Structure formats: C-alpha cells, structure tokens
C-alpha cells in the first residue's frame, strides 16, 4: 500500500489549491478524485466565477479575499497565463436590502474602493443595463471574473511540478483510522497517510459523518444567451453584475469571445439527494425566471438560449463556509458547505487547510468558519452570493 504524508480527497477548486500548497512545502502528497481534471460534475466549472473584495455576506471574509487576490496573481505568474480579468462588478438592489448595504459595510470597514451610484448614474455609466428607479447600485472596480476550469488545471499543474501525485477516475469509497495513519479506500486501490484533507464538494457529507446532516446539495442552472449587439462584450466595458430584487438574486458575466452572455439565479435551487446521478436536465421554470430578469434588466440581450449547464451548491445551514477539523480525528481537516460563493477563496482556503494540517494551525483568519464556533458564525448573517 502506497504511503503519503497527506492525502487530499477531491481535486476541485479548493482541493487542487490544497494539493499545490502542500506539494510546494515538500511533503509527499497524493490527490484523489472520481472525475478528470477540471470536470463539470461538481461546483468548479462553467467557464467563469465572479471575484470581489467588498463582501456583502460579511466583512470577516475580506482579509481572506485580500490574501486570495495575492495568491491568484502568484498562480498566474506560475502558470504563465491570465486567470483573473478585472472588468469590475456592478451590484444593484434596494437600499435597505442585503447586497448594497453589505457591500458598503465591508468597503467602509476595510477602506476598499467602491463607487455608490443612483440608478440613473449607474445606467449612464453602464447603458447596457436597465435599473429600477427605486434601486441603488455600487461599482467595485477591483472585481471581475476568474476562468474557473483553467484555475483548477493551473493549480493541478503547479502541484505536479512541485512533486504531488494525482490519481483521477478513483472513486473514494471511504477512509478509516488504522494505527497512527488513515487508510483511504478507492476503486483504484487503498492508500495511507498521516493526514487527510477533505475537499469533496457535493460529496463531503458522505466522507464526513459529522456533516452528513448539516449539508444540503442544490442543483443550480447556468444559462448563456445571445446578445443583440457588442455592448455586452467585456472589451466594450460590460462588467460582471449582480442584481437583488424581491424575486431573487441574479448574476452574470459579459460576453467573452464568441460566447453568449452568461446569466444565472443565485437564490433558489432544487435539492438533489444524489449529485452523482442527478440528470442535470434543463429546468424550464428556472430558465423562465432568468429570461424574465434578462428581459427587464438587459434590453440588448435576446432570449435566444445558446447553452445550458448545471452546477451544485453544497449549502451549510447558514450559507457560510465550514472550515474545521474532524472532532474525532484532529489530523483530518476539511472545507465544506461553500454554499455557492466559495470558488474565489480557493487558493487561500487551500493554504489554510495545508497549514492546519502540517503546522497544527494557521494564522489566516478562518476561525469564524469553524463548526465549534457555529453560534458566533450563525449570528453574522445568512446572506449568500
């Protein structure tokens, strides 16, 4: 049986980053995943993810984001390719709701650069959008999007270059403590290690008994629509965007290359009990809701659908991440329940998990995400995005 210092279970967004951070420390590390690199069966796919600093969910995330920005830049240099595109982010909503006040709070607490705008000011600045008169907006210049699959592949390539072993198409059947090690059983054989990192996305609850009843997996739909003109192309100044209304929270991306405008609903979602065998079919009601948003907010985008995809949100009870140790086995650490807003944090969570594993703790401010601190973290709000 092959033996390692550390095994990472799941090599998606966070797992690929953890594998890289561990490998660059010089430890013998193995990554395991059921699917190929950059696959479309979990949460880390769909071409793009928004990245932002003025975090409306809670200001406590901001220090992690500032470190994540540094790490994404480091990965770009290592990979020799651009992964982060700073096109800005326009966020819109009622002045007394969650999004705009939350952005302004985080910006105030950490002196981040944002521009508050009235609806009229926002439409003059960004004429590709239609905004209700009673809504307000805020623009964050240092926001934009990440190329999600390329980020995962770049972390994996950097991990391999640093000496990590990787095995794909390996179904993880479970793990167990054995003497001073942990044995991980897979369809490709068994492996042992002194430490485990679990970053299994929708399958975290099957590998971590303590989380089995806490996590819920939601099926989420992504839609691409054909724009009628070039004003929605990122090169013509169209930013990423997030709109909050009484009908839900919708977000999207400018046209990139010859593709359409990607739009999705962040709120809502349908629970799936089996993400492995989920049919991932188009939901006509979901598309109808998104098309209604597009018709109202983006008059230059047609309702002609070009593409559809499905990803999964693994939800925690309060929509905040869960980053902690297994209570029974302290040498098992995990990140779970990223609740649809975690990808932008992938490199900093990978660093935190590695330090928690190899050093016994981390100076990164992740303590508010621990399960044992649930009363405090739950009190910080349940907004997600």
NUTOR-803844 format. One record per residue (C-alpha): residue number from 1; residue in three letters; x negated, z negated, y. Coordinates in Angstrom, 1 decimal. Each point is the difference from the previous one (the first is absolute). Example, Ala and Ser with C-alpha at 12.3 -4.5 7.8 and 13.67 -1.06 7.14 Angstrom:
<fitors>
+-----+-----+--------+--------+--------+
:   n : res :      u :      w :      v :
+-----+-----+--------+--------+--------+
:   1 : ALA :  -12.3 :   -7.8 :   -4.5 :
:   2 : SER :   -1.4 :    0.7 :    3.4 :
+-----+-----+--------+--------+--------+
</fitors>
This chain:
<fitors>
+-----+-----+--------+--------+--------+
:   n : res :      u :      w :      v :
+-----+-----+--------+--------+--------+
:   1 : UNK :    0.0 :    0.0 :    0.0 :
:   2 : UNK :   -1.4 :    1.0 :    3.4 :
:   3 : UNK :   -0.6 :   -2.9 :    2.3 :
:   4 : UNK :    0.0 :   -0.1 :    3.8 :
:   5 : UNK :   -0.3 :   -2.5 :    2.8 :
:   6 : UNK :    3.3 :    1.2 :    1.5 :
:   7 : UNK :    2.9 :    2.3 :   -1.1 :
:   8 : UNK :    2.4 :    1.4 :    2.6 :
:   9 : UNK :    3.5 :    0.8 :   -1.4 :
:  10 : UNK :    1.5 :    2.8 :    2.0 :
:  11 : UNK :   -2.0 :    2.5 :    2.1 :
:  12 : UNK :    2.5 :    1.0 :    2.7 :
:  13 : UNK :   -0.5 :   -0.8 :    3.6 :
:  14 : UNK :   -1.1 :   -3.6 :   -0.2 :
:  15 : UNK :   -1.6 :    0.2 :   -3.5 :
:  16 : UNK :   -2.2 :    2.9 :    0.9 :
:  17 : UNK :   -1.2 :   -1.9 :    3.0 :
:  18 : UNK :   -0.7 :   -3.1 :   -2.0 :
:  19 : UNK :   -1.9 :    2.0 :   -2.6 :
:  20 : UNK :   -2.2 :    1.4 :    2.8 :
:  21 : UNK :   -0.7 :   -3.3 :    1.7 :
:  22 : UNK :   -0.9 :   -1.6 :   -3.4 :
:  23 : UNK :   -2.2 :    2.8 :   -1.0 :
:  24 : UNK :   -1.9 :    0.0 :    3.2 :
:  25 : UNK :   -0.8 :   -3.7 :   -0.6 :
:  26 : UNK :   -1.9 :    1.1 :   -3.2 :
:  27 : UNK :    2.3 :   -1.6 :   -2.6 :
:  28 : UNK :    1.0 :    1.7 :   -3.2 :
:  29 : UNK :    3.6 :    1.0 :    0.7 :
:  30 : UNK :    2.6 :    2.1 :   -1.8 :
:  31 : UNK :    3.1 :    1.5 :    1.4 :
:  32 : UNK :    3.0 :    0.8 :   -2.2 :
:  33 : UNK :    3.1 :    2.1 :    0.7 :
:  34 : UNK :    2.8 :    1.5 :   -1.9 :
:  35 : UNK :    0.0 :    3.2 :    2.2 :
:  36 : UNK :   -2.5 :    2.4 :    1.4 :
:  37 : UNK :   -1.8 :   -0.6 :    3.3 :
:  38 : UNK :    2.3 :    0.5 :    3.0 :
:  39 : UNK :    3.1 :    0.2 :   -2.2 :
:  40 : UNK :    3.6 :    0.2 :    1.3 :
:  41 : UNK :    1.6 :   -2.7 :   -2.2 :
:  42 : UNK :   -0.4 :   -3.1 :    2.2 :
:  43 : UNK :   -0.3 :   -0.8 :    3.7 :
:  44 : UNK :   -3.2 :    1.8 :    1.1 :
:  45 : UNK :    1.0 :    3.6 :    0.3 :
:  46 : UNK :    2.0 :    2.4 :    2.1 :
:  47 : UNK :   -2.8 :    1.4 :    2.2 :
:  48 : UNK :    0.2 :   -2.4 :    2.9 :
:  49 : UNK :    0.4 :   -3.6 :    1.0 :
:  50 : UNK :    0.3 :   -1.5 :    3.5 :
:  51 : UNK :   -2.7 :   -2.3 :    1.2 :
:  52 : UNK :    0.5 :   -2.2 :    3.1 :
:  53 : UNK :   -1.4 :   -3.2 :    1.5 :
:  54 : UNK :    2.8 :   -1.6 :    2.1 :
:  55 : UNK :    1.8 :   -1.2 :   -3.0 :
:  56 : UNK :    3.7 :   -0.8 :    0.6 :
:  57 : UNK :    0.3 :   -1.8 :   -3.4 :
:  58 : UNK :   -2.1 :   -2.9 :    1.3 :
:  59 : UNK :   -3.1 :   -0.4 :    2.1 :
:  60 : UNK :   -1.9 :   -1.7 :   -2.9 :
:  61 : UNK :   -0.5 :    3.4 :   -1.5 :
:  62 : UNK :   -2.0 :    1.3 :    3.0 :
:  63 : UNK :   -3.4 :   -1.4 :   -0.8 :
:  64 : UNK :    0.2 :    1.5 :   -3.5 :
:  65 : UNK :    0.9 :    3.4 :    1.6 :
:  66 : UNK :   -2.9 :   -0.2 :    2.4 :
:  67 : UNK :   -2.3 :   -0.4 :   -3.0 :
:  68 : UNK :    1.8 :    2.7 :   -1.9 :
:  69 : UNK :   -0.6 :    2.5 :    2.9 :
:  70 : UNK :   -3.8 :   -0.8 :   -0.3 :
:  71 : UNK :    0.1 :    0.5 :   -3.8 :
:  72 : UNK :    1.9 :    3.3 :    0.2 :
:  73 : UNK :   -2.6 :    1.3 :    2.4 :
:  74 : UNK :   -2.8 :   -1.1 :   -2.4 :
:  75 : UNK :    1.8 :    1.8 :   -2.9 :
:  76 : UNK :    0.3 :    3.2 :    2.1 :
:  77 : UNK :   -3.8 :   -0.1 :    0.6 :
:  78 : UNK :   -0.7 :   -0.6 :   -3.6 :
:  79 : UNK :    2.4 :    2.7 :   -1.2 :
:  80 : UNK :   -1.0 :    2.5 :    2.7 :
:  81 : UNK :    3.6 :    0.9 :    0.8 :
:  82 : UNK :    2.6 :   -1.1 :    2.5 :
:  83 : UNK :    2.6 :   -2.3 :   -1.5 :
:  84 : UNK :    1.6 :   -1.5 :    3.1 :
:  85 : UNK :    1.6 :    2.1 :    2.7 :
:  86 : UNK :    0.6 :   -1.7 :    3.3 :
:  87 : UNK :    3.1 :    1.8 :    1.2 :
:  88 : UNK :    1.8 :   -3.2 :    1.4 :
:  89 : UNK :    3.2 :   -1.6 :   -1.0 :
:  90 : UNK :    3.3 :   -0.1 :    1.9 :
:  91 : UNK :    2.3 :   -2.9 :   -1.0 :
:  92 : UNK :    3.6 :   -0.1 :    1.3 :
:  93 : UNK :    2.8 :   -2.5 :   -0.3 :
:  94 : UNK :    2.3 :   -2.4 :    1.8 :
:  95 : UNK :   -1.8 :   -2.3 :    2.3 :
:  96 : UNK :    1.4 :   -3.1 :   -1.8 :
:  97 : UNK :   -0.6 :    1.2 :   -3.6 :
:  98 : UNK :   -3.1 :   -0.4 :   -2.2 :
:  99 : UNK :   -2.4 :    3.0 :    0.5 :
: 100 : UNK :   -0.6 :    0.3 :    3.8 :
: 101 : UNK :   -0.1 :   -3.8 :    0.7 :
: 102 : UNK :   -2.3 :   -0.5 :   -3.0 :
: 103 : UNK :   -2.4 :    2.7 :    1.1 :
: 104 : UNK :   -0.2 :   -1.5 :    3.5 :
: 105 : UNK :   -0.5 :   -3.5 :   -1.4 :
: 106 : UNK :   -3.0 :    1.1 :   -2.2 :
: 107 : UNK :   -1.4 :    2.1 :    2.9 :
: 108 : UNK :    0.2 :   -3.0 :    2.3 :
: 109 : UNK :   -1.5 :   -2.5 :   -2.4 :
: 110 : UNK :   -3.0 :    2.2 :   -0.8 :
: 111 : UNK :   -0.3 :    2.0 :    3.2 :
: 112 : UNK :    0.7 :    3.3 :   -1.7 :
: 113 : UNK :    0.6 :    3.2 :    2.0 :
: 114 : UNK :    3.6 :    1.1 :   -0.1 :
: 115 : UNK :    2.3 :    1.7 :    2.5 :
: 116 : UNK :    3.5 :   -1.3 :    0.5 :
: 117 : UNK :    2.4 :    2.9 :    0.9 :
: 118 : UNK :    3.6 :    0.3 :    1.0 :
: 119 : UNK :    2.0 :    2.6 :   -2.0 :
: 120 : UNK :   -0.3 :    2.5 :    2.8 :
: 121 : UNK :   -3.7 :   -0.6 :    0.4 :
: 122 : UNK :   -0.5 :    0.5 :   -3.7 :
: 123 : UNK :    1.9 :    3.2 :   -0.1 :
: 124 : UNK :   -1.9 :    1.4 :    2.9 :
: 125 : UNK :   -3.2 :   -0.9 :   -1.7 :
: 126 : UNK :    1.1 :    1.2 :   -3.4 :
: 127 : UNK :    2.7 :    2.6 :    0.5 :
: 128 : UNK :    0.3 :    0.7 :   -3.7 :
: 129 : UNK :    2.1 :   -3.2 :   -0.4 :
: 130 : UNK :    3.5 :   -1.0 :    1.1 :
: 131 : UNK :    0.3 :   -3.7 :    0.7 :
: 132 : UNK :    3.2 :   -2.0 :    0.8 :
: 133 : UNK :    0.1 :   -1.1 :    3.6 :
: 134 : UNK :    0.4 :   -3.7 :   -1.0 :
: 135 : UNK :   -3.1 :    0.0 :   -2.1 :
: 136 : UNK :   -3.6 :   -0.7 :    1.1 :
: 137 : UNK :   -3.3 :    1.3 :   -1.4 :
: 138 : UNK :   -3.6 :   -0.9 :   -0.3 :
: 139 : UNK :   -2.9 :    2.4 :   -0.7 :
: 140 : UNK :   -3.2 :   -1.1 :   -1.8 :
: 141 : UNK :   -2.8 :    2.4 :    0.6 :
: 142 : UNK :   -2.3 :   -1.5 :   -2.6 :
: 143 : UNK :    2.5 :    0.7 :   -2.8 :
: 144 : UNK :    0.4 :    3.1 :   -2.2 :
: 145 : UNK :    0.0 :    0.9 :   -3.6 :
: 146 : UNK :   -2.3 :   -0.2 :   -3.1 :
: 147 : UNK :   -0.2 :    2.8 :   -2.6 :
: 148 : UNK :    1.1 :   -2.3 :   -2.8 :
: 149 : UNK :   -1.2 :    1.7 :   -3.2 :
: 150 : UNK :   -3.3 :    0.9 :    1.6 :
: 151 : UNK :   -0.5 :   -3.6 :    0.9 :
: 152 : UNK :    0.5 :   -1.1 :   -3.6 :
: 153 : UNK :   -2.3 :    2.8 :   -1.3 :
: 154 : UNK :   -2.6 :   -0.9 :    2.5 :
: 155 : UNK :    0.0 :   -3.7 :   -0.9 :
: 156 : UNK :   -0.3 :    1.0 :   -3.7 :
: 157 : UNK :   -2.8 :    2.4 :    0.6 :
: 158 : UNK :   -1.9 :   -2.6 :    2.0 :
: 159 : UNK :    0.6 :   -2.5 :   -2.8 :
: 160 : UNK :   -1.4 :    2.4 :   -2.6 :
: 161 : UNK :   -3.1 :    0.7 :    2.2 :
: 162 : UNK :   -0.5 :   -3.7 :    0.2 :
: 163 : UNK :    0.1 :   -0.4 :   -3.8 :
: 164 : UNK :    3.6 :   -0.8 :   -0.8 :
: 165 : UNK :    1.5 :    1.1 :   -3.3 :
: 166 : UNK :    3.5 :    1.5 :    0.1 :
: 167 : UNK :    2.4 :    0.8 :   -2.8 :
: 168 : UNK :    3.2 :    1.9 :    0.7 :
: 169 : UNK :    2.9 :    0.7 :   -2.4 :
: 170 : UNK :   -0.4 :   -3.5 :   -1.3 :
: 171 : UNK :    3.3 :   -1.8 :   -0.3 :
: 172 : UNK :   -0.6 :   -3.7 :    0.6 :
: 173 : UNK :    1.8 :   -1.9 :   -2.7 :
: 174 : UNK :   -0.9 :   -3.5 :    1.2 :
: 175 : UNK :   -2.8 :   -2.5 :    0.5 :
: 176 : UNK :   -0.8 :   -3.4 :   -1.5 :
: 177 : UNK :   -2.6 :   -2.7 :    0.6 :
: 178 : UNK :   -2.6 :   -0.3 :   -2.8 :
: 179 : UNK :   -2.7 :   -2.7 :    0.2 :
: 180 : UNK :   -1.5 :    0.5 :    3.4 :
: 181 : UNK :    1.1 :    3.6 :    0.4 :
: 182 : UNK :    3.1 :    2.1 :    0.4 :
: 183 : UNK :    0.8 :    2.7 :   -2.5 :
: 184 : UNK :    2.0 :    3.0 :    1.3 :
: 185 : UNK :    1.8 :    2.0 :   -2.7 :
: 186 : UNK :    0.7 :    3.7 :    0.7 :
: 187 : UNK :    1.0 :    3.2 :   -1.8 :
: 188 : UNK :   -3.7 :    0.9 :    0.3 :
: 189 : UNK :   -1.3 :   -3.2 :   -1.6 :
: 190 : UNK :   -0.7 :   -3.5 :    1.1 :
: 191 : UNK :   -2.5 :   -1.2 :    2.7 :
: 192 : UNK :   -1.1 :   -3.4 :    1.1 :
: 193 : UNK :   -1.2 :   -1.4 :    3.3 :
: 194 : UNK :   -0.5 :   -3.3 :    1.7 :
: 195 : UNK :    2.3 :    0.9 :    2.9 :
: 196 : UNK :    3.1 :    2.1 :    0.5 :
: 197 : UNK :    1.5 :    1.6 :    3.1 :
: 198 : UNK :    3.6 :    1.1 :   -0.5 :
: 199 : UNK :    1.2 :    2.7 :    2.4 :
: 200 : UNK :    2.6 :    1.7 :   -2.1 :
: 201 : UNK :    2.7 :    0.8 :    2.6 :
: 202 : UNK :    3.4 :    0.4 :   -1.6 :
: 203 : UNK :   -1.4 :   -1.4 :   -3.3 :
: 204 : UNK :   -1.4 :   -3.2 :    1.5 :
: 205 : UNK :    2.9 :   -2.0 :   -1.3 :
: 206 : UNK :   -0.7 :    1.1 :   -3.6 :
: 207 : UNK :   -3.6 :   -1.2 :    0.2 :
: 208 : UNK :    0.5 :   -3.2 :    2.0 :
: 209 : UNK :    2.5 :   -2.4 :   -1.5 :
: 210 : UNK :    0.4 :   -2.1 :    3.2 :
: 211 : UNK :    1.1 :    3.1 :    1.9 :
: 212 : UNK :    2.4 :    1.5 :   -2.5 :
: 213 : UNK :    3.1 :   -1.5 :    1.6 :
: 214 : UNK :   -1.3 :    0.3 :    3.6 :
: 215 : UNK :   -0.6 :    3.7 :    0.3 :
: 216 : UNK :    2.6 :    2.8 :    0.3 :
: 217 : UNK :   -0.8 :    3.7 :   -0.2 :
: 218 : UNK :    1.9 :    2.3 :    2.3 :
: 219 : UNK :    0.2 :    3.8 :   -0.4 :
: 220 : UNK :   -0.8 :    1.6 :    3.4 :
: 221 : UNK :    0.4 :    3.7 :    0.9 :
: 222 : UNK :   -2.3 :    2.2 :    2.1 :
: 223 : UNK :    1.3 :    3.2 :    1.6 :
: 224 : UNK :   -1.7 :    2.9 :    1.7 :
: 225 : UNK :    2.1 :    2.2 :    2.4 :
: 226 : UNK :   -0.8 :    3.3 :    1.6 :
: 227 : UNK :   -0.6 :   -0.2 :    3.8 :
: 228 : UNK :    1.5 :    2.7 :    2.2 :
: 229 : UNK :   -3.0 :    0.2 :    2.2 :
: 230 : UNK :   -3.6 :   -1.2 :    0.4 :
: 231 : UNK :    0.6 :   -3.0 :    2.2 :
: 232 : UNK :    0.1 :   -2.2 :   -3.1 :
: 233 : UNK :   -3.5 :    0.9 :   -1.1 :
: 234 : UNK :   -2.5 :   -2.8 :    0.4 :
: 235 : UNK :   -2.3 :    2.3 :    1.9 :
: 236 : UNK :    2.7 :    0.5 :    2.7 :
: 237 : UNK :    0.3 :   -3.7 :    0.7 :
: 238 : UNK :    2.6 :   -1.2 :   -2.4 :
: 239 : UNK :   -0.7 :   -3.6 :   -1.1 :
: 240 : UNK :    1.0 :   -1.9 :   -3.0 :
: 241 : UNK :    3.3 :   -1.8 :    0.6 :
: 242 : UNK :    2.2 :   -2.9 :   -1.0 :
: 243 : UNK :    3.6 :   -0.4 :    1.2 :
: 244 : UNK :    2.1 :   -3.2 :   -0.5 :
: 245 : UNK :    3.8 :    0.2 :    0.4 :
: 246 : UNK :    3.1 :   -1.7 :   -1.3 :
: 247 : UNK :    0.0 :    2.5 :   -2.8 :
: 248 : UNK :   -3.5 :   -0.8 :   -1.2 :
: 249 : UNK :   -3.7 :    0.6 :    0.6 :
: 250 : UNK :   -1.3 :    3.6 :   -0.3 :
: 251 : UNK :   -3.6 :    1.2 :    0.3 :
: 252 : UNK :   -1.9 :    3.2 :   -0.2 :
: 253 : UNK :   -3.0 :    2.2 :    0.7 :
: 254 : UNK :   -0.7 :    3.1 :    2.0 :
: 255 : UNK :   -0.4 :    3.4 :   -1.7 :
: 256 : UNK :   -3.4 :    0.2 :   -1.6 :
: 257 : UNK :   -1.3 :    3.5 :   -0.8 :
: 258 : UNK :    2.7 :    2.2 :   -1.3 :
: 259 : UNK :    2.0 :   -2.8 :   -1.5 :
: 260 : UNK :    3.3 :   -1.3 :    1.4 :
: 261 : UNK :    0.8 :   -3.2 :    2.0 :
: 262 : UNK :    0.0 :   -3.0 :   -2.4 :
: 263 : UNK :    2.8 :   -2.5 :    0.6 :
: 264 : UNK :    1.3 :   -2.9 :   -2.0 :
: 265 : UNK :    2.1 :   -3.1 :    0.2 :
: 266 : UNK :   -2.0 :   -3.3 :   -0.1 :
: 267 : UNK :    3.0 :   -2.2 :   -0.3 :
: 268 : UNK :    2.4 :    0.0 :   -3.0 :
: 269 : UNK :   -1.1 :    1.3 :   -3.4 :
: 270 : UNK :    1.3 :   -0.3 :   -3.6 :
: 271 : UNK :   -1.4 :   -2.4 :   -2.5 :
: 272 : UNK :   -1.5 :    1.4 :   -3.1 :
: 273 : UNK :   -0.7 :   -2.1 :   -3.0 :
: 274 : UNK :   -2.4 :    2.5 :   -1.7 :
: 275 : UNK :   -2.3 :    1.8 :    2.5 :
: 276 : UNK :   -1.9 :    1.7 :   -2.9 :
: 277 : UNK :    3.1 :    1.9 :   -1.2 :
: 278 : UNK :    1.9 :    0.2 :    3.3 :
: 279 : UNK :    1.5 :    3.5 :    0.3 :
: 280 : UNK :   -1.1 :    0.3 :    3.7 :
: 281 : UNK :    2.8 :    2.5 :    0.6 :
: 282 : UNK :    1.1 :    0.9 :    3.5 :
: 283 : UNK :    2.7 :   -2.4 :    1.4 :
: 284 : UNK :    2.4 :    2.1 :    2.0 :
: 285 : UNK :    1.2 :   -3.0 :    2.0 :
: 286 : UNK :   -3.5 :   -1.0 :    0.9 :
: 287 : UNK :   -0.7 :    3.6 :    1.2 :
: 288 : UNK :    3.2 :    0.0 :    1.9 :
: 289 : UNK :   -0.9 :   -3.2 :    1.9 :
: 290 : UNK :   -3.5 :    1.4 :    0.8 :
: 291 : UNK :    1.5 :    3.3 :    1.1 :
: 292 : UNK :    2.4 :   -1.8 :    2.3 :
: 293 : UNK :   -2.9 :   -1.8 :    1.6 :
: 294 : UNK :   -1.9 :    3.3 :    0.4 :
: 295 : UNK :    3.0 :    1.7 :    1.6 :
: 296 : UNK :    0.4 :   -2.7 :    2.5 :
: 297 : UNK :   -3.7 :   -0.8 :    0.8 :
: 298 : UNK :   -1.9 :    3.2 :   -0.6 :
: 299 : UNK :    2.0 :    3.0 :    1.4 :
: 300 : UNK :   -2.8 :    2.5 :   -0.7 :
: 301 : UNK :   -0.1 :   -0.8 :   -3.8 :
: 302 : UNK :    2.3 :    1.9 :   -2.2 :
: 303 : UNK :    1.9 :   -1.7 :   -2.9 :
: 304 : UNK :   -1.6 :    2.5 :   -2.5 :
: 305 : UNK :   -1.7 :   -2.1 :   -2.6 :
: 306 : UNK :   -3.4 :    1.2 :   -1.1 :
: 307 : UNK :   -1.0 :   -2.7 :   -2.4 :
: 308 : UNK :    1.0 :   -3.4 :   -1.5 :
: 309 : UNK :   -2.0 :   -2.7 :   -1.6 :
: 310 : UNK :    0.5 :   -3.6 :   -1.2 :
: 311 : UNK :   -2.2 :   -3.0 :    0.4 :
: 312 : UNK :    0.6 :   -3.7 :   -0.8 :
: 313 : UNK :    0.1 :   -3.1 :    2.2 :
: 314 : UNK :   -0.9 :   -3.1 :   -1.9 :
: 315 : UNK :    1.8 :   -2.6 :    2.0 :
: 316 : UNK :   -0.8 :   -3.7 :    0.4 :
: 317 : UNK :    2.8 :   -2.4 :    0.8 :
: 318 : UNK :   -0.8 :    0.0 :    3.8 :
: 319 : UNK :   -1.7 :    3.5 :    0.1 :
: 320 : UNK :   -3.4 :   -1.6 :    0.8 :
: 321 : UNK :   -2.9 :    0.7 :   -2.3 :
: 322 : UNK :   -0.9 :   -2.4 :   -2.8 :
: 323 : UNK :   -3.8 :   -0.5 :   -0.2 :
: 324 : UNK :   -1.1 :   -2.9 :   -2.2 :
: 325 : UNK :   -1.5 :   -1.3 :   -3.3 :
: 326 : UNK :    1.9 :   -0.5 :   -3.2 :
: 327 : UNK :    0.9 :   -3.7 :   -0.1 :
: 328 : UNK :   -0.9 :   -0.3 :   -3.7 :
: 329 : UNK :   -3.1 :    2.2 :    0.1 :
: 330 : UNK :   -1.9 :   -0.3 :    3.4 :
: 331 : UNK :   -2.4 :    2.8 :   -0.9 :
: 332 : UNK :    2.9 :    2.4 :    0.1 :
: 333 : UNK :    0.9 :    1.1 :    3.5 :
: 334 : UNK :    2.6 :    2.5 :    1.1 :
: 335 : UNK :    1.7 :    1.9 :    2.8 :
: 336 : UNK :    3.6 :    0.7 :   -0.6 :
: 337 : UNK :    3.3 :    0.5 :    1.8 :
: 338 : UNK :   -1.4 :    2.2 :    2.8 :
: 339 : UNK :    3.6 :    0.9 :    0.8 :
: 340 : UNK :   -0.5 :    3.5 :    1.3 :
: 341 : UNK :   -2.4 :   -0.9 :    2.9 :
: 342 : UNK :   -3.2 :   -0.7 :   -1.9 :
: 343 : UNK :   -2.1 :    3.1 :   -0.3 :
: 344 : UNK :   -1.6 :   -0.2 :    3.4 :
: 345 : UNK :   -1.5 :   -3.3 :   -1.1 :
: 346 : UNK :   -1.5 :    1.4 :   -3.3 :
: 347 : UNK :   -3.7 :   -0.4 :    0.9 :
: 348 : UNK :    0.3 :   -3.4 :    1.5 :
: 349 : UNK :    2.1 :   -1.3 :   -2.9 :
: 350 : UNK :   -2.6 :    1.5 :   -2.3 :
: 351 : UNK :   -2.7 :   -1.9 :    1.8 :
: 352 : UNK :    2.0 :   -3.2 :    0.0 :
: 353 : UNK :    0.8 :    0.2 :   -3.8 :
: 354 : UNK :   -3.7 :    0.7 :   -0.8 :
: 355 : UNK :   -1.2 :   -3.0 :    2.1 :
: 356 : UNK :    2.7 :   -2.2 :   -1.5 :
: 357 : UNK :   -1.2 :    1.0 :   -3.5 :
: 358 : UNK :   -3.8 :    0.0 :    0.4 :
: 359 : UNK :   -0.5 :   -2.6 :    2.7 :
: 360 : UNK :    2.9 :   -2.4 :   -0.8 :
: 361 : UNK :    1.6 :    0.7 :    3.4 :
: 362 : UNK :    0.1 :    2.3 :    3.0 :
: 363 : UNK :   -0.4 :   -0.5 :    3.8 :
: 364 : UNK :    2.6 :    2.7 :    0.5 :
: 365 : UNK :    3.3 :   -1.5 :    1.3 :
: 366 : UNK :    2.2 :    0.6 :   -3.1 :
: 367 : UNK :    0.9 :   -3.6 :   -0.6 :
: 368 : UNK :    3.5 :    0.5 :    1.6 :
: 369 : UNK :    0.8 :    2.5 :   -2.8 :
: 370 : UNK :   -0.6 :   -2.5 :   -2.8 :
: 371 : UNK :    3.0 :   -0.9 :   -2.2 :
: 372 : UNK :   -0.8 :   -3.7 :    0.3 :
: 373 : UNK :    0.4 :    0.4 :    3.8 :
: 374 : UNK :    3.3 :    1.7 :   -0.5 :
: 375 : UNK :    2.0 :   -2.4 :    2.2 :
: 376 : UNK :   -2.3 :    0.8 :    2.9 :
: 377 : UNK :   -0.1 :    3.7 :   -0.6 :
: 378 : UNK :    3.7 :    0.3 :   -0.5 :
: 379 : UNK :    0.6 :   -1.7 :    3.3 :
: 380 : UNK :   -1.9 :    2.7 :    1.8 :
: 381 : UNK :    2.8 :    2.5 :   -0.4 :
: 382 : UNK :    1.2 :    2.5 :   -2.5 :
: 383 : UNK :   -0.3 :    3.3 :    1.9 :
: 384 : UNK :   -1.7 :    2.8 :   -2.0 :
: 385 : UNK :   -1.3 :    3.4 :    0.9 :
+-----+-----+--------+--------+--------+
</fitors>
